[in-house]
Amino acid sequence: MIKPKPKKGRVIFHIDMNCFYASVEMAYNPDLKGKPLAIAGNPEERKGIIVTSSYEARAKGVKTTMTVWQARKLCPELIIMRPNFDRYRKASKEMFQMLAEITPDIQPVSIDEGYMDVTEAQHFGSPLETAKDLQQKILKELDLPCSIGIAPNKFLAKMASDMKKPLGITVLRKRELSQILWPLPIEEMYGVGEKTAAKLKKIEVETIGDLAAKDVYQLRQVLGINGERLKNRANGVDTRPVDPDAVYEFKSIGSSQTLPYDTIDEAEISKLMDQLADNVERRMKRKNAAGLSVQIMIRFHDRKTITRSKKLQSYIDSKEEILHTATELLKKHWNQEPVRLLGITIQDVDEKQNLGRQLDLFTYEKEASKEKLYTAIDTLSAKYGENVFKKWKENNRKDEELSRTSFQKDFLDDYKH
């Protein structure tokens, strides 16, 4: 249950684990401490991408999303390890359990970060004392460093946690925005990506302060409703609650992979499409979900990337249905240029139990005595097709295989168990 905003204002923490995967490996093997370490998906091939790296590696120029060969060129002595998701998941669970000892109002947003609403947790001491104690507890018991941002809302807490790393604690108050936040380059604002930053610079928004002062009408012209939202954030306005149930919300499930080499070989491309559809089906079954749209992503040899999607008449969840639609989209939109990366995503996703709950009304058709029910059924059938009334079977098969995607949310409530 989301608590109403208190009259005196909220106190929000953003907990951000520092170099999480690398830090977990160092905690597991102390001999790695102080050395340049990187975690990569596939160290042996070009498609191996750096997921995270230690501060020693970052000092040499190694960055997240950099390819393995680029990282080794910058840092020949770099130690590269494959990710160990069991290990990271266990550490994440233990970390979030420590957060839960302070407040139940926790919103995990990924395996290594989350928000806490500590407004009602003043019995632990002042917010700053609480943050210091929590940081030291995580460091002492798990041997893992973290940074904590303290602010009156989620956006400012997130910005604050990024200001001091590793092992930083930053308090960011609204009255300090002009001195601390506004001078920062617009690229450093959470929620502003490379493309958004480029659009903002075209209208002379170079800093967060420029954004805070910019005319909202002009921002709407360039960025739509998001322009107004970003302006509000720049002025320290963010009413979003810390929602413990947000972890259960997901609207899409996908899988993407870089090919070992750029190719126009249809057999290679078809093989990868089959693998991606299999990955998506597996993740759908793990979540016991179904989706109503299929999207493909194609990245070409020159890094140009396109996405194309198709809305379906009924929910799907099987590999065959996913692959059929994805292949149709590929044939229609692939220009025969060499392909570097492919992705398949199912969108408009919902859990089957929710779909079943929404459709339970129609199981009473035989007992219905009023014509309104039959009219409703006919109307919905005409609009969505008869398959909408198909009752989904419960899929109780547990898929123990870990996802290759490192930021899946399907384990973020582990700490509650």
GIKA-V150555 format. One record per pair of residues at least 12 apart in sequence whose C-alpha atoms are under 10 Angstrom apart, sorted by sequence separation. I is the first residue (numbers start at 1). J is the second residue. If there is no record, write none. Layout:
i->{I & I}
j->{J & J}
This chain:
i->{25 & 38 & 39 & 40 & 50 & 51 & 52 & 61 & 62 & 68 & 96 & 104 & 105 & 106 & 118 & 134 & 135 & 148 & 149 & 159 & 160 & 185 & 186 & 215 & 216 & 219 & 295 & 296 & 297 & 330 & 361 & 362 & 365 & 377 & 25 & 38 & 39 & 40 & 50 & 51 & 52 & 58 & 61 & 62 & 103 & 104 & 105 & 118 & 135 & 147 & 148 & 149 & 157 & 159 & 160 & 187 & 214 & 215 & 216 & 259 & 295 & 296 & 312 & 22 & 23 & 25 & 38 & 39 & 49 & 50 & 51 & 52 & 57 & 60 & 61 & 102 & 103 & 104 & 105 & 134 & 147 & 148 & 149 & 157 & 158 & 186 & 187 & 205 & 214 & 216 & 258 & 294 & 295 & 296 & 311 & 362 & 22 & 37 & 38 & 39 & 49 & 50 & 51 & 60 & 96 & 99 & 102 & 103 & 105 & 132 & 146 & 147 & 148 & 149 & 156 & 157 & 186 & 203 & 216 & 257 & 294 & 295 & 310 & 362 & 21 & 22 & 37 & 38 & 49 & 50 & 51 & 58 & 59 & 60 & 62 & 92 & 95 & 96 & 99 & 100 & 102 & 103 & 105 & 131 & 132 & 147 & 148 & 156 & 157 & 203 & 211 & 212 & 215 & 216 & 256 & 257 & 293 & 294 & 295 & 309 & 310 & 361 & 21 & 22 & 36 & 37 & 38 & 48 & 49 & 50 & 57 & 58 & 95 & 96 & 99 & 103 & 104 & 131 & 147 & 148 & 156 & 163 & 211 & 214 & 256 & 293 & 294 & 309 & 326 & 327 & 21 & 36 & 37 & 38 & 48 & 49 & 50 & 57 & 60 & 92 & 93 & 95 & 96 & 102 & 103 & 131 & 146 & 147 & 148 & 156 & 163 & 189 & 212 & 213 & 255 & 257 & 292 & 293 & 294 & 308 & 310 & 326 & 19 & 35 & 36 & 37 & 38 & 47 & 48 & 49 & 50 & 56 & 92 & 93 & 102 & 131 & 146 & 147 & 148 & 149 & 150 & 151 & 152 & 153 & 186 & 187 & 188 & 189 & 200 & 203 & 211 & 212 & 256 & 257 & 292 & 293 & 310 & 325 & 326 & 19 & 34 & 35 & 36 & 37 & 38 & 47 & 48 & 49 & 50 & 57 & 91 & 92 & 102 & 128 & 145 & 146 & 147 & 148 & 149 & 150 & 151 & 152 & 153 & 160 & 185 & 186 & 187 & 188 & 199 & 202 & 211 & 212 & 255 & 256 & 291 & 292 & 293 & 309 & 326 & 33 & 34 & 35 & 36 & 37 & 46 & 47 & 48 & 49 & 50 & 57 & 91 & 92 & 102 & 128 & 145 & 146 & 147 & 148 & 149 & 150 & 151 & 152 & 153 & 156 & 160 & 185 & 186 & 187 & 210 & 211 & 212 & 213 & 255 & 256 & 291 & 292 & 293 & 308 & 309 & 323 & 32 & 34 & 35 & 36 & 45 & 46 & 47 & 49 & 56 & 57 & 89 & 102 & 128 & 145 & 146 & 147 & 148 & 149 & 150 & 151 & 152 & 159 & 184 & 185 & 186 & 200 & 208 & 209 & 211 & 212 & 213 & 254 & 255 & 292 & 293 & 294 & 307 & 308 & 322 & 33 & 34 & 36 & 45 & 46 & 88 & 89 & 127 & 144 & 145 & 146 & 147 & 148 & 149 & 150 & 151 & 183 & 184 & 185 & 186 & 199 & 200 & 208 & 211 & 212 & 254 & 255 & 256 & 273 & 291 & 292 & 293 & 307 & 322 & 36 & 38 & 40 & 43 & 44 & 45 & 46 & 54 & 88 & 127 & 183 & 184 & 185 & 186 & 199 & 210 & 211 & 212 & 255 & 256 & 290 & 291 & 292 & 308 & 322 & 37 & 38 & 39 & 40 & 42 & 43 & 44 & 53 & 54 & 156 & 182 & 183 & 184 & 185 & 186 & 208 & 209 & 254 & 255 & 290 & 291 & 292 & 308 & 36 & 38 & 40 & 41 & 42 & 43 & 53 & 162 & 181 & 182 & 183 & 184 & 196 & 208 & 209 & 253 & 254 & 255 & 289 & 290 & 291 & 307 & 363 & 40 & 41 & 53 & 181 & 182 & 183 & 196 & 200 & 207 & 208 & 253 & 254 & 289 & 290 & 294 & 295 & 306 & 362 & 26 & 40 & 102 & 139 & 162 & 181 & 182 & 253 & 255 & 289 & 290 & 294 & 306 & 361 & 362 & 363 & 22 & 23 & 39 & 159 & 182 & 254 & 288 & 293 & 294 & 296 & 297 & 317 & 359 & 360 & 362 & 21 & 22 & 23 & 38 & 50 & 159 & 178 & 179 & 182 & 196 & 253 & 254 & 294 & 295 & 296 & 316 & 359 & 21 & 22 & 23 & 50 & 51 & 52 & 136 & 158 & 159 & 177 & 178 & 182 & 196 & 253 & 291 & 294 & 295 & 296 & 358 & 359 & 360 & 19 & 20 & 21 & 22 & 23 & 50 & 51 & 102 & 118 & 135 & 158 & 177 & 252 & 284 & 285 & 293 & 294 & 296 & 297 & 298 & 317 & 356 & 359 & 19 & 20 & 21 & 22 & 38 & 101 & 113 & 115 & 117 & 119 & 135 & 156 & 284 & 285 & 296 & 297 & 315 & 316 & 355 & 356 & 359 & 18 & 19 & 20 & 48 & 112 & 113 & 114 & 115 & 116 & 117 & 135 & 155 & 156 & 178 & 253 & 283 & 284 & 295 & 296 & 300 & 305 & 315 & 355 & 356 & 357 & 18 & 19 & 99 & 113 & 115 & 117 & 132 & 155 & 191 & 281 & 282 & 284 & 294 & 295 & 298 & 300 & 302 & 304 & 305 & 307 & 309 & 311 & 315 & 317 & 355 & 356 & 18 & 19 & 44 & 98 & 117 & 132 & 155 & 253 & 281 & 282 & 298 & 300 & 301 & 302 & 303 & 304 & 305 & 306 & 307 & 308 & 309 & 310 & 311 & 355 & 356 & 18 & 43 & 98 & 117 & 132 & 250 & 252 & 253 & 262 & 263 & 280 & 281 & 282 & 296 & 300 & 301 & 302 & 303 & 305 & 307 & 309 & 310 & 311 & 315 & 355 & 356 & 37 & 42 & 43 & 115 & 116 & 131 & 191 & 192 & 252 & 253 & 262 & 263 & 280 & 281 & 299 & 300 & 301 & 302 & 303 & 307 & 309 & 353 & 354 & 356 & 36 & 41 & 42 & 43 & 95 & 98 & 99 & 115 & 131 & 191 & 248 & 250 & 252 & 262 & 280 & 281 & 299 & 300 & 301 & 352 & 353 & 36 & 37 & 38 & 39 & 40 & 41 & 42 & 98 & 114 & 190 & 251 & 252 & 254 & 256 & 261 & 262 & 278 & 279 & 281 & 299 & 300 & 301 & 315 & 352 & 353 & 36 & 37 & 38 & 39 & 40 & 41 & 42 & 116 & 128 & 189 & 252 & 253 & 254 & 255 & 256 & 258 & 277 & 278 & 281 & 298 & 299 & 300 & 352 & 353 & 35 & 36 & 37 & 38 & 39 & 40 & 41 & 95 & 96 & 115 & 128 & 191 & 252 & 254 & 255 & 256 & 277 & 278 & 280 & 281 & 298 & 299 & 300 & 352 & 35 & 36 & 37 & 38 & 39 & 40 & 41 & 95 & 98 & 115 & 128 & 190 & 252 & 276 & 277 & 280 & 298 & 299 & 352 & 35 & 36 & 37 & 38 & 39 & 94 & 95 & 114 & 127 & 189 & 190 & 275 & 277 & 278 & 297 & 298 & 299 & 38 & 39 & 113 & 189 & 274 & 277 & 278 & 297 & 298 & 95 & 274 & 276 & 277 & 296 & 297 & 298 & 32 & 94 & 95 & 276 & 277 & 296 & 297 & 94 & 186 & 274 & 275 & 295 & 296 & 297 & 95 & 273 & 274 & 277 & 295 & 296 & 92 & 273 & 274 & 276 & 277 & 294 & 295 & 296 & 91 & 273 & 294 & 295 & 182 & 274 & 293 & 294 & 295 & 91 & 181 & 182 & 270 & 273 & 274 & 293 & 294 & 181 & 273 & 291 & 292 & 293 & 294 & 181 & 291 & 292 & 293 & 25 & 178 & 290 & 291 & 292 & 293 & 177 & 178 & 270 & 273 & 290 & 291 & 292 & 22 & 25 & 177 & 290 & 291 & 292 & 22 & 25 & 28 & 177 & 290 & 291 & 21 & 24 & 176 & 270 & 289 & 290 & 291 & 22 & 174 & 175 & 269 & 289 & 290 & 291 & 21 & 25 & 174 & 284 & 288 & 289 & 290 & 21 & 24 & 25 & 173 & 174 & 280 & 287 & 288 & 289 & 21 & 24 & 172 & 280 & 287 & 288 & 289 & 23 & 279 & 280 & 281 & 284 & 287 & 288 & 289 & 290 & 21 & 22 & 24 & 276 & 277 & 280 & 284 & 285 & 289 & 21 & 24 & 276 & 277 & 284 & 285 & 20 & 21 & 24 & 276 & 277 & 284 & 272 & 273 & 275 & 276 & 277 & 315 & 21 & 264 & 266 & 269 & 272 & 273 & 313 & 314 & 20 & 264 & 265 & 269 & 272 & 273 & 313 & 314 & 20 & 264 & 269 & 312 & 313 & 314 & 315 & 263 & 264 & 265 & 269 & 313 & 314 & 315 & 263 & 264 & 265 & 313 & 314 & 17 & 262 & 263 & 264 & 313 & 314 & 315 & 262 & 263 & 264 & 314 & 156 & 261 & 262 & 263 & 17 & 155 & 156 & 261 & 262 & 263 & 154 & 155 & 156 & 261 & 262 & 15 & 153 & 156 & 259 & 260 & 261 & 15 & 155 & 156 & 258 & 259 & 260 & 154 & 155 & 156 & 258 & 259 & 153 & 154 & 155 & 257 & 258 & 259 & 15 & 152 & 153 & 154 & 155 & 257 & 258 & 151 & 152 & 153 & 154 & 155 & 256 & 257 & 258 & 152 & 153 & 154 & 256 & 257 & 152 & 153 & 154 & 255 & 256 & 257 & 153 & 154 & 255 & 256 & 153 & 254 & 255 & 256 & 21 & 254 & 255 & 20 & 21 & 253 & 254 & 255 & 14 & 20 & 253 & 254 & 12 & 13 & 14 & 15 & 19 & 20 & 252 & 253 & 254 & 12 & 14 & 16 & 17 & 18 & 252 & 253 & 16 & 17 & 18 & 251 & 252 & 253 & 16 & 17 & 251 & 252 & 253 & 15 & 16 & 17 & 250 & 251 & 252 & 15 & 16 & 250 & 251 & 252 & 14 & 15 & 16 & 250 & 251 & 14 & 15 & 249 & 250 & 251 & 13 & 14 & 15 & 249 & 250 & 3 & 13 & 14 & 249 & 290 & 2 & 12 & 13 & 14 & 248 & 289 & 1 & 12 & 13 & 288 & 11 & 12 & 13 & 288 & 11 & 12 & 13 & 288 & 289 & 10 & 11 & 12 & 288 & 10 & 11 & 287 & 288 & 10 & 11 & 285 & 286 & 288 & 9 & 10 & 11 & 55 & 285 & 286 & 288 & 8 & 11 & 55 & 285 & 286 & 287 & 27 & 285 & 286 & 287 & 6 & 30 & 285 & 286 & 3 & 5 & 6 & 13 & 28 & 285 & 286 & 12 & 27 & 28 & 286 & 11 & 15 & 27 & 283 & 13 & 14 & 26 & 27 & 282 & 286 & 13 & 17 & 24 & 26 & 283 & 15 & 23 & 24 & 25 & 282 & 283 & 15 & 23 & 24 & 283 & 17 & 23 & 24 & 282 & 22 & 23 & 21 & 23 & 280 & 287 & 20 & 117 & 118 & 279 & 286 & 19 & 20 & 116 & 117 & 279 & 283 & 18 & 19 & 20 & 115 & 116 & 117 & 17 & 18 & 19 & 115 & 116 & 283 & 17 & 18 & 114 & 115 & 116 & 16 & 17 & 18 & 115 & 16 & 17 & 15 & 16 & 17 & 15 & 16 & 14 & 15 & 16 & 13 & 14 & 15 & 107 & 108 & 13 & 14 & 15 & 107 & 108 & 109 & 12 & 13 & 14 & 105 & 106 & 107 & 108 & 12 & 13 & 14 & 105 & 106 & 107 & 108 & 109 & 110 & 12 & 13 & 105 & 106 & 107 & 108 & 109 & 11 & 12 & 13 & 14 & 105 & 106 & 107 & 108 & 11 & 12 & 13 & 14 & 104 & 105 & 106 & 107 & 10 & 11 & 12 & 13 & 14 & 106 & 9 & 10 & 11 & 12 & 14 & 15 & 16 & 9 & 10 & 11 & 12 & 13 & 14 & 15 & 9 & 10 & 12 & 13 & 14 & 17 & 18 & 12 & 13 & 14 & 16 & 11 & 12 & 14 & 15 & 16 & 19 & 13 & 14 & 15 & 18 & 19 & 257 & 13 & 14 & 17 & 18 & 255 & 256 & 16 & 17 & 18 & 255 & 256 & 16 & 17 & 18 & 255 & 16 & 254 & 16 & 15 & 14 & 253 & 13 & 13 & 13 & 250 & 250 & 249 & 250 & 248 & 249 & 247 & 248 & 247 & 248 & 247 & 248 & 247 & 248 & 247 & 245 & 244 & 49 & 47 & 48 & 47 & 46 & 47 & 48 & 46 & 47 & 45 & 46 & 47 & 45 & 46 & 45 & 10 & 12 & 13 & 12 & 10 & 5 & 5 & 5 & 4 & 3 & 2 & 3 & 2 & 3 & 2 & 1 & 2 & 1 & 2 & 1 & 47 & 47 & 111 & 112 & 110 & 111 & 110 & 111 & 109 & 110 & 111 & 114 & 109 & 110 & 111 & 109 & 110 & 111 & 112 & 108 & 110 & 111 & 110 & 109 & 108 & 107 & 108 & 107 & 106 & 104 & 100 & 86 & 96 & 97 & 99 & 100 & 85 & 89 & 96 & 97 & 98 & 84 & 85 & 88 & 93 & 96 & 97 & 85 & 92 & 93 & 96 & 97 & 85 & 92 & 93 & 94 & 95 & 96 & 97 & 83 & 85 & 93 & 94 & 84 & 89 & 92 & 93 & 83 & 89 & 92 & 93 & 90 & 93 & 89 & 90 & 89 & 51 & 41 & 41 & 41}
j->{37 & 50 & 51 & 52 & 62 & 63 & 64 & 73 & 74 & 80 & 108 & 116 & 117 & 118 & 130 & 146 & 147 & 160 & 161 & 171 & 172 & 197 & 198 & 227 & 228 & 231 & 307 & 308 & 309 & 342 & 373 & 374 & 377 & 389 & 38 & 51 & 52 & 53 & 63 & 64 & 65 & 71 & 74 & 75 & 116 & 117 & 118 & 131 & 148 & 160 & 161 & 162 & 170 & 172 & 173 & 200 & 227 & 228 & 229 & 272 & 308 & 309 & 325 & 36 & 37 & 39 & 52 & 53 & 63 & 64 & 65 & 66 & 71 & 74 & 75 & 116 & 117 & 118 & 119 & 148 & 161 & 162 & 163 & 171 & 172 & 200 & 201 & 219 & 228 & 230 & 272 & 308 & 309 & 310 & 325 & 376 & 37 & 52 & 53 & 54 & 64 & 65 & 66 & 75 & 111 & 114 & 117 & 118 & 120 & 147 & 161 & 162 & 163 & 164 & 171 & 172 & 201 & 218 & 231 & 272 & 309 & 310 & 325 & 377 & 37 & 38 & 53 & 54 & 65 & 66 & 67 & 74 & 75 & 76 & 78 & 108 & 111 & 112 & 115 & 116 & 118 & 119 & 121 & 147 & 148 & 163 & 164 & 172 & 173 & 219 & 227 & 228 & 231 & 232 & 272 & 273 & 309 & 310 & 311 & 325 & 326 & 377 & 38 & 39 & 53 & 54 & 55 & 65 & 66 & 67 & 74 & 75 & 112 & 113 & 116 & 120 & 121 & 148 & 164 & 165 & 173 & 180 & 228 & 231 & 273 & 310 & 311 & 326 & 343 & 344 & 39 & 54 & 55 & 56 & 66 & 67 & 68 & 75 & 78 & 110 & 111 & 113 & 114 & 120 & 121 & 149 & 164 & 165 & 166 & 174 & 181 & 207 & 230 & 231 & 273 & 275 & 310 & 311 & 312 & 326 & 328 & 344 & 38 & 54 & 55 & 56 & 57 & 66 & 67 & 68 & 69 & 75 & 111 & 112 & 121 & 150 & 165 & 166 & 167 & 168 & 169 & 170 & 171 & 172 & 205 & 206 & 207 & 208 & 219 & 222 & 230 & 231 & 275 & 276 & 311 & 312 & 329 & 344 & 345 & 39 & 54 & 55 & 56 & 57 & 58 & 67 & 68 & 69 & 70 & 77 & 111 & 112 & 122 & 148 & 165 & 166 & 167 & 168 & 169 & 170 & 171 & 172 & 173 & 180 & 205 & 206 & 207 & 208 & 219 & 222 & 231 & 232 & 275 & 276 & 311 & 312 & 313 & 329 & 346 & 54 & 55 & 56 & 57 & 58 & 67 & 68 & 69 & 70 & 71 & 78 & 112 & 113 & 123 & 149 & 166 & 167 & 168 & 169 & 170 & 171 & 172 & 173 & 174 & 177 & 181 & 206 & 207 & 208 & 231 & 232 & 233 & 234 & 276 & 277 & 312 & 313 & 314 & 329 & 330 & 344 & 54 & 56 & 57 & 58 & 67 & 68 & 69 & 71 & 78 & 79 & 111 & 124 & 150 & 167 & 168 & 169 & 170 & 171 & 172 & 173 & 174 & 181 & 206 & 207 & 208 & 222 & 230 & 231 & 233 & 234 & 235 & 276 & 277 & 314 & 315 & 316 & 329 & 330 & 344 & 56 & 57 & 59 & 68 & 69 & 111 & 112 & 150 & 167 & 168 & 169 & 170 & 171 & 172 & 173 & 174 & 206 & 207 & 208 & 209 & 222 & 223 & 231 & 234 & 235 & 277 & 278 & 279 & 296 & 314 & 315 & 316 & 330 & 345 & 60 & 62 & 64 & 67 & 68 & 69 & 70 & 78 & 112 & 151 & 207 & 208 & 209 & 210 & 223 & 234 & 235 & 236 & 279 & 280 & 314 & 315 & 316 & 332 & 346 & 62 & 63 & 64 & 65 & 67 & 68 & 69 & 78 & 79 & 181 & 207 & 208 & 209 & 210 & 211 & 233 & 234 & 279 & 280 & 315 & 316 & 317 & 333 & 62 & 64 & 66 & 67 & 68 & 69 & 79 & 188 & 207 & 208 & 209 & 210 & 222 & 234 & 235 & 279 & 280 & 281 & 315 & 316 & 317 & 333 & 389 & 67 & 68 & 80 & 208 & 209 & 210 & 223 & 227 & 234 & 235 & 280 & 281 & 316 & 317 & 321 & 322 & 333 & 389 & 54 & 68 & 130 & 167 & 190 & 209 & 210 & 281 & 283 & 317 & 318 & 322 & 334 & 389 & 390 & 391 & 51 & 52 & 68 & 188 & 211 & 283 & 317 & 322 & 323 & 325 & 326 & 346 & 388 & 389 & 391 & 51 & 52 & 53 & 68 & 80 & 189 & 208 & 209 & 212 & 226 & 283 & 284 & 324 & 325 & 326 & 346 & 389 & 52 & 53 & 54 & 81 & 82 & 83 & 167 & 189 & 190 & 208 & 209 & 213 & 227 & 284 & 322 & 325 & 326 & 327 & 389 & 390 & 391 & 51 & 52 & 53 & 54 & 55 & 82 & 83 & 134 & 150 & 167 & 190 & 209 & 284 & 316 & 317 & 325 & 326 & 328 & 329 & 330 & 349 & 388 & 391 & 52 & 53 & 54 & 55 & 71 & 134 & 146 & 148 & 150 & 152 & 168 & 189 & 317 & 318 & 329 & 330 & 348 & 349 & 388 & 389 & 392 & 52 & 53 & 54 & 82 & 146 & 147 & 148 & 149 & 150 & 151 & 169 & 189 & 190 & 212 & 287 & 317 & 318 & 329 & 330 & 334 & 339 & 349 & 389 & 390 & 391 & 53 & 54 & 134 & 148 & 150 & 152 & 167 & 190 & 226 & 316 & 317 & 319 & 329 & 330 & 333 & 335 & 337 & 339 & 340 & 342 & 344 & 346 & 350 & 352 & 390 & 391 & 54 & 55 & 80 & 134 & 153 & 168 & 191 & 289 & 317 & 318 & 334 & 336 & 337 & 338 & 339 & 340 & 341 & 342 & 343 & 344 & 345 & 346 & 347 & 391 & 392 & 55 & 80 & 135 & 154 & 169 & 287 & 289 & 290 & 299 & 300 & 317 & 318 & 319 & 333 & 337 & 338 & 339 & 340 & 342 & 344 & 346 & 347 & 348 & 352 & 392 & 393 & 75 & 80 & 81 & 153 & 154 & 169 & 229 & 230 & 290 & 291 & 300 & 301 & 318 & 319 & 337 & 338 & 339 & 340 & 341 & 345 & 347 & 391 & 392 & 394 & 75 & 80 & 81 & 82 & 134 & 137 & 138 & 154 & 170 & 230 & 287 & 289 & 291 & 301 & 319 & 320 & 338 & 339 & 340 & 391 & 392 & 76 & 77 & 78 & 79 & 80 & 81 & 82 & 138 & 154 & 230 & 291 & 292 & 294 & 296 & 301 & 302 & 318 & 319 & 321 & 339 & 340 & 341 & 355 & 392 & 393 & 77 & 78 & 79 & 80 & 81 & 82 & 83 & 157 & 169 & 230 & 293 & 294 & 295 & 296 & 297 & 299 & 318 & 319 & 322 & 339 & 340 & 341 & 393 & 394 & 77 & 78 & 79 & 80 & 81 & 82 & 83 & 137 & 138 & 157 & 170 & 233 & 294 & 296 & 297 & 298 & 319 & 320 & 322 & 323 & 340 & 341 & 342 & 394 & 78 & 79 & 80 & 81 & 82 & 83 & 84 & 138 & 141 & 158 & 171 & 233 & 295 & 319 & 320 & 323 & 341 & 342 & 395 & 79 & 80 & 81 & 82 & 83 & 138 & 139 & 158 & 171 & 233 & 234 & 319 & 321 & 322 & 341 & 342 & 343 & 83 & 84 & 158 & 234 & 319 & 322 & 323 & 342 & 343 & 141 & 320 & 322 & 323 & 342 & 343 & 344 & 79 & 141 & 142 & 323 & 324 & 343 & 344 & 142 & 234 & 322 & 323 & 343 & 344 & 345 & 144 & 322 & 323 & 326 & 344 & 345 & 142 & 323 & 324 & 326 & 327 & 344 & 345 & 346 & 142 & 324 & 345 & 346 & 234 & 326 & 345 & 346 & 347 & 144 & 234 & 235 & 323 & 326 & 327 & 346 & 347 & 235 & 327 & 345 & 346 & 347 & 348 & 236 & 346 & 347 & 348 & 81 & 234 & 346 & 347 & 348 & 349 & 234 & 235 & 327 & 330 & 347 & 348 & 349 & 80 & 83 & 235 & 348 & 349 & 350 & 81 & 84 & 87 & 236 & 349 & 350 & 81 & 84 & 236 & 330 & 349 & 350 & 351 & 83 & 235 & 236 & 330 & 350 & 351 & 352 & 83 & 87 & 236 & 346 & 350 & 351 & 352 & 84 & 87 & 88 & 236 & 237 & 343 & 350 & 351 & 352 & 85 & 88 & 236 & 344 & 351 & 352 & 353 & 88 & 344 & 345 & 346 & 349 & 352 & 353 & 354 & 355 & 87 & 88 & 90 & 342 & 343 & 346 & 350 & 351 & 355 & 88 & 91 & 343 & 344 & 351 & 352 & 88 & 89 & 92 & 344 & 345 & 352 & 341 & 342 & 344 & 345 & 346 & 384 & 91 & 334 & 336 & 339 & 342 & 343 & 383 & 384 & 91 & 335 & 336 & 340 & 343 & 344 & 384 & 385 & 92 & 336 & 341 & 384 & 385 & 386 & 387 & 336 & 337 & 338 & 342 & 386 & 387 & 388 & 337 & 338 & 339 & 387 & 388 & 92 & 337 & 338 & 339 & 388 & 389 & 390 & 338 & 339 & 340 & 390 & 233 & 338 & 339 & 340 & 95 & 233 & 234 & 339 & 340 & 341 & 233 & 234 & 235 & 340 & 341 & 95 & 233 & 236 & 339 & 340 & 341 & 96 & 236 & 237 & 339 & 340 & 341 & 236 & 237 & 238 & 340 & 341 & 236 & 237 & 238 & 340 & 341 & 342 & 99 & 236 & 237 & 238 & 239 & 341 & 342 & 236 & 237 & 238 & 239 & 240 & 341 & 342 & 343 & 238 & 239 & 240 & 342 & 343 & 239 & 240 & 241 & 342 & 343 & 344 & 241 & 242 & 343 & 344 & 242 & 343 & 344 & 345 & 111 & 344 & 345 & 111 & 112 & 344 & 345 & 346 & 106 & 112 & 345 & 346 & 105 & 106 & 107 & 108 & 112 & 113 & 345 & 346 & 347 & 106 & 108 & 110 & 111 & 112 & 346 & 347 & 111 & 112 & 113 & 346 & 347 & 348 & 112 & 113 & 347 & 348 & 349 & 112 & 113 & 114 & 347 & 348 & 349 & 113 & 114 & 348 & 349 & 350 & 113 & 114 & 115 & 349 & 350 & 114 & 115 & 349 & 350 & 351 & 114 & 115 & 116 & 350 & 351 & 105 & 115 & 116 & 351 & 392 & 105 & 115 & 116 & 117 & 351 & 392 & 105 & 116 & 117 & 392 & 116 & 117 & 118 & 393 & 117 & 118 & 119 & 394 & 395 & 117 & 118 & 119 & 395 & 118 & 119 & 395 & 396 & 119 & 120 & 394 & 395 & 397 & 119 & 120 & 121 & 165 & 395 & 396 & 398 & 119 & 122 & 166 & 396 & 397 & 398 & 139 & 397 & 398 & 399 & 119 & 143 & 398 & 399 & 117 & 119 & 120 & 127 & 142 & 399 & 400 & 127 & 142 & 143 & 401 & 127 & 131 & 143 & 399 & 130 & 131 & 143 & 144 & 399 & 403 & 131 & 135 & 142 & 144 & 401 & 134 & 142 & 143 & 144 & 401 & 402 & 135 & 143 & 144 & 403 & 138 & 144 & 145 & 403 & 144 & 145 & 144 & 146 & 403 & 410 & 144 & 241 & 242 & 403 & 410 & 144 & 145 & 241 & 242 & 404 & 408 & 144 & 145 & 146 & 241 & 242 & 243 & 144 & 145 & 146 & 242 & 243 & 410 & 145 & 146 & 242 & 243 & 244 & 145 & 146 & 147 & 244 & 146 & 147 & 146 & 147 & 148 & 147 & 148 & 147 & 148 & 149 & 147 & 148 & 149 & 241 & 242 & 148 & 149 & 150 & 242 & 243 & 244 & 148 & 149 & 150 & 241 & 242 & 243 & 244 & 149 & 150 & 151 & 242 & 243 & 244 & 245 & 246 & 247 & 150 & 151 & 243 & 244 & 245 & 246 & 247 & 150 & 151 & 152 & 153 & 244 & 245 & 246 & 247 & 151 & 152 & 153 & 154 & 244 & 245 & 246 & 247 & 151 & 152 & 153 & 154 & 155 & 247 & 151 & 152 & 153 & 154 & 156 & 157 & 158 & 152 & 153 & 154 & 155 & 156 & 157 & 158 & 153 & 154 & 156 & 157 & 158 & 161 & 162 & 157 & 158 & 159 & 161 & 157 & 158 & 160 & 161 & 162 & 165 & 160 & 161 & 162 & 165 & 166 & 404 & 161 & 162 & 165 & 166 & 403 & 404 & 165 & 166 & 167 & 404 & 405 & 166 & 167 & 168 & 405 & 167 & 405 & 168 & 169 & 169 & 408 & 169 & 170 & 171 & 408 & 409 & 409 & 410 & 409 & 410 & 409 & 410 & 410 & 411 & 411 & 412 & 412 & 413 & 413 & 413 & 413 & 258 & 257 & 258 & 258 & 258 & 259 & 260 & 259 & 260 & 259 & 260 & 261 & 260 & 261 & 261 & 239 & 241 & 242 & 242 & 241 & 239 & 240 & 241 & 241 & 241 & 241 & 242 & 242 & 243 & 243 & 243 & 244 & 244 & 245 & 245 & 340 & 341 & 406 & 407 & 406 & 407 & 407 & 408 & 407 & 408 & 409 & 412 & 408 & 409 & 410 & 409 & 410 & 411 & 412 & 409 & 411 & 412 & 412 & 412 & 412 & 412 & 413 & 413 & 413 & 416 & 415 & 402 & 412 & 413 & 415 & 416 & 402 & 406 & 413 & 414 & 415 & 402 & 403 & 406 & 411 & 414 & 415 & 404 & 411 & 412 & 415 & 416 & 405 & 412 & 413 & 414 & 415 & 416 & 417 & 404 & 406 & 414 & 415 & 406 & 411 & 414 & 415 & 406 & 412 & 415 & 416 & 414 & 417 & 414 & 415 & 415 & 406 & 404 & 405 & 406}
